[in-house]
Amino acid sequence: MKKYYFSYANIFVGKDLTMYYLTDREIEVLRLVTQGYSNEQIGRILFISKHTAKMHVSTIIRKMGAINRSELAYIAGKENIC
């Protein structure tokens, strides 16, 4: 999977996410996680399986240093990412 150091998606979230090395897809998933969507709902919205959504969430949690998706949403809100 290609990692972007600059992305147009980063502009729309109002913060430079390059410090986390998130891909465009991971940024999309992060937005949905912060809105409270489940993996299954994220999968339906993005036309991916719930297992793929789960893998994206796990990767984002690891990259951002969170323990779980609740803390991930907290970090994203605290840093005004999404």
Secondary structure, DSSP 8 states (H G I E B T S, - for coil): ----SS-HHHHHHTS-GGGGT--HHHHHHHHHHHTT--HHHHHHHHTS-HHHHHHHHHHHHHHHT-SSHHHHHHHHHHTT--
